Amino acid sequence: MKIEDNIETFNSLIKRRGFIWGPSPEIYGGLAGFFSYGPAGMALKNNILSLFRRELRYFGFGEVECPTIMPEVVWRASGHLERFIDPVLSCKECGSLIRADKYLQEQLPDTMIDGLSFEQMENLIKKNKIACPKCGTPFEKIEEYNLMLKTKVGKNTTAYLRPETATTTYLLFNRLNQDARRQYPIKIYQYGKAYRNEISPRQLVLRMRAFDQFELQLFIGKEQEMDFEEYHEIKKNKLPLLDWKLQDKNIDKPNIISLEEAIKKGILKKPAYAYCLYIGHYLTIKLGFPENAVRYRQHSPNERAHYADDAWDLEILTKQFGWVEICGIHDRTDYDLRQHGEFSKQTKQFNIAMGSDPKIKEIPQILEIAFGIDRIIYTLLETGFNVEEERINLKLKSELAPNTVAVFPLVRNKKNIKNLALKIHNGLLEHRIGSFFDVAGSIGKRYRRQDELGTPVCVTVDYDSLEDNTVTIRDRDTMKQLRIKISKLPEEIQKKF
């Protein structure tokens, strides 16, 4: 049967091979915006997190973990209760609720919708006679819809599930400041669940109601932002930058430019912020994304959050959904600490000496690098998906693949071959090499299953293995096979990966 290289084949693969299942719970029909990860999906996720944690330790970041539920005052201070809203269209006839900006972008793909006011979007709705997709009733007014999920703690304390991990990190500033002995920048990150009551979540795991974030924060002084030592080590690196002025001219091809040149031309304002763009790009390329599928898109002044001095989205090009944001890099100024200082009445503790003159005190600035782990998983799977010579080949980096090695006995009903294969498999596990043992089906089918999981190497034990203590190892991408001594197998695999 011919295998088609298309989205339907890909969507089938991620379910069939245990990457992503849902909407969950499937046996009850599923609830939109909730998905589960199967064994392969969890293995991929954990490998991504391990890579991030390893690399960020090199860059000097520490990790924290905070509660996912916080009292109402936190979200009032942060501005989420007032501003964390989506524009929605409500159909008067059938009651359908649709997110206005996303629906308008679908209906008017050549019009820039991001950053438009409610009034501007309403004018577009009237001008283009935008109607309800279910019943055809014309839409009129746009309404506000708060995305926060409300709950009760104890008997009567109002609280909210966090819509992102960043705010809970900011609340630790006094402790972090003490722990870092006031040495700046303070580099910290947090990984964990966040929750948003999305109106009509679609696009698989790209827009969920419960999702994973991996957010990095730099607490830094104004002087240090402009004279940032680590910037000088990375300023020659070139990034694909699509600034808002290019977008204004309907140009969607990024400018490949060094960070140093971007600062000189005024595309970027601050060396410390340029460093944050570099960190985001470094981690993205480290995951194995092809360079030509990556770009940074700058928010226009109208699109940026009210507190932001600058904002860029790191995006990946996909077949199914076009450019997908996997990371946002934001210059949040001193907004967050100033707000929480005022609401908690601890402004003095946040207002500290940071610059060259210890007499002058300031509230630290915050630079943020916010990754969506679920979006990384989807885009990695899609960009790695290939159909080659009638086989699906998932080209994941070896350190990210759910299995590093798969071990097969050539024939499953020969006990001595099967026992040797099991011994090799267990030996690889003892060397902490992720090995998978499989005896089901023909050897060709077993190869294909591992290709679909992205397993870099398969090891086959045959009759000759009993005589000369060698096995056949097969490369996923080239499909080349060679014989190797069993005793050399762990060493060769570790050397290869």
Residue, then its C-alpha position, 0 to 999 in steps of 0.5 A: m500500500k502506498i504511503e502518502d506524505n500528507i497531513e492525514t498520514f501525520n495525524s494518524l501517526i502521532k495517535r497510532r504510535g502513542f505520541i498524542w491522544g485525544p481530545s481526552p477523555e476519549i471514551y466519553g467523547g472528549l473535552a475540547g482543549f484537553f489532550s493526553y501524551g502516550p508513552a512515546g509522547m512522554a518520552l519525547k517531552n522528558n527528553i526535551l526537558s532534560l536537554f533544556r535543563r542541561e543547557l540552561r545550567y551551562f548558561g547559569f540558570g536555576e530552577v524553581e517550582c511554585p503553586t499552580i493556584m494563587p489567591e485573587v489579589v495576585w491576579r488583580a496585581s498582575g493585571h490578569l483579571e482586568r486585561f487577560i481577555d479575548p475578543v469573542l463573537s456570540c451568535k444571537e441565533c444559535g449561541s455559538l461562541i467564537r474567538a473574534d481575531k482568530y476567526l477574522q484572520e481565517q476569513l481575511p487571510d490577507t489582512m493583518i488582524d493582530g493589534l486591531s481594536f474591538e472597534q476596528m474588528e467590528n468595522l471589518i465584520k460589517k464591511n465583509k459581512i462576516a457571519c456565524p459559520k454554523c447558522g449564517t447569522p451576521f455577527e455584530k458586536i465583539e464581547e470580552y471573555n476572561l480566560m482565567l479559571k476560577t476556583k475556591v480554596g477552603k471555605n470561601t477564599t477566591a483563587y485562580l489557576r495560573p494562566e502562565t508560570a511567570t507571575t508565580t516566579y516573580l512572587l519569589f523575587n525577595r527570596l531569589n534576591q537574597d539567595a543570589r546575594r544581589q548579584y545580577p542578572i538573576k537567571i531563573y526558570q520554571y517549568g509547569k502547568a498553566y490553565r486558560n479557559e479557551i473559547s474554542p480550542r483547536q489545532l491539537v495541542l497548540r491551543m489547550r486549556a491545560f498546557d505546559q510552559f517553560e519560562l525563563q526570567l532575567f531580573i536585571g538593572k537598566e544599566q546592565e541591560m545596555d552594558f551586558e557582558e555576555y552579549h559581547e560573546i554572542k553578538k556576531n550570531k545571525l538570527p532570522l528577524l522579521d521586524w514589525k516595519l517589514q510586516d507593515k510592508n507585507i514582507d514575510k521573509p525575515n532578515i538574516i542579521s547579526l545581533e550586533e547589526a540589529i542593535k546598530k540599526g535600532i531593530l533591537k534596543k538593548p544588548a541584554y534583550a538581544y542575548c535573550l533572543y540568542i538563548g531562545h534561538y540556541l535552544t531551538i536549534k539544539l532541538g534539531f529544528p531546521e534553520n529555514a523553518v525558524r524565524y522571529r516575528q516582532h510585535s507591532p506597537n499596537e500588538r504589544a502588551h501595555y507593559a512591554d517595551d519590546a516583544w518577539d515571537l519565535e515561530i516554526l513553519t508547519k504544513q498544517f498550521g503555517w507559522v506557529e509560535i513556540c516561544g515569546i521573548h518579552d521585555r516586561t520592564d519593571y511592570d511586574l515587580r512594581q505592581h506586586g510591590e504596590f499591592s503587597k506593600q513591599t515596594k521598598q524590598f523590591n526597590i534596591a541598589m543595582g547600578s554603578d551608584p549604590k545610592i541610587k535604587e531601582i526596581p529590577q527590569i524583567l526579560e522573559i523567554a517563554f516556551g510552550i512545551d506542547r507546541i515544541i512537541y507538535t512542531l518537532l514531530e511535524t518538521g521531523f515527519n518524512v515519507e521516504e521510499e514507502r516508509i515513514n521516517l521520523k527524523l528526531k535527534s537521537e537524544l530526543a527519540p523515545n528509543t535510542v536503540a531497538v533490539f530484535p531477534l531475527v526469528r522469535n521462535k529460536k530460543n537461543i537467538k531470542n535469549l541472546a537478543l534479550k541479553i544484549h537489550n538488558g546490557l544496553l539498559e545497564h549502560r543506561i542506553g534507552s533500548f526497546f526489545d521487540v519480537a512481534g511481526s516480520i523484521g521488516k515490520r519491526y524496522r518500520r515501527q521504529d522508523e515511525l518512532g524516530t529510533p536512530v539505530c536498530v540491532t538485529v541478532d541472527y544465526d551468525s551472532l551465535e557463532d561469531n558474537t556479532v550483530t547487525i546495526r541499521d541506521r534509521d536515516t541511511m538504512k545502511q547496515l554493518r556488522i559489529k562485535i557485541s562487546k563493542l555495541p554500548e561503546e559504539i552507540q554512546k560514541k555515535f550519540 
